[in-house]
């Protein structure tokens, strides 16, 4: 290894905006199990499947449908 490196002509990473961010989420156990089962069927890691599903929701502008039950 060199003692010093010259980055004078360095170029920023053009893909930097596409990098992922690590987040912590609380998910229901049955939700995790569903994606883990799908992962074993497809050979795609379950975390990647969750990301692909969420990305599909964003691209198709899907909104969650929430039905609140009354407290009667």
N, C-alpha and C positions, 0 to 999 in steps of 0.2 A: 504494500500500500504506500501511496505517496504521503508525504507530510502535509502537503497543501494541495487543494484542487481549485482550479480557476473556472468559475461559473459565469464569467463575464458575458459569454455568448449563449448562456442557458435560455431555454424556452420553457414557458409554463406548460404544465400538463393540460392538453386540450380536453381531456376527459374528466378533469377535476370536478366539474359540476355533476357528473354522473355517479360520483362516488356515493357509497351508502353511509348512513348514519346508524350507529348502534343505539337502540332504545330498549327500555325495560317496559314490558306490558304484563298485566295480570290477565291471564286467559283462563276460561273454565277448563277443567280437566277433560270434559267430553269433547270440547273443541280441539284441544291438543291431540287427543286420541284419534279424532277423525282425520286430522292432517297427517298424523303418523301412519295410520292405516293406508291413506292415499299414497304416502311416500313409499311404503313398502310395495305397493302395487305398481307405481310408476318408476321407481328407482331414483326419484328426485328427493333430496333432503326436505323434511317437513317445513323447516324455516323458509326455504326457498319457495315452496308451494304457497305458504301464507303470503309471502311477498308478491308472488305472481298473481294471486287472487286479489290482493289489495290494489295492485297496479292496474288490473283489469277493471276494478270498480272505479278507479280514478279516470282511466281513459274513456270509460263509457258513462261517466258522470252518474254512477249509481248512488242513490241515497238510501240509507237504512229505513225500513218501514217499522215503526214502533207503534205498538198497540198497548196503551196503558190500561190496566184493569182498575176499576174503581175500588176504593177501600171499604165498600159497604159490607 
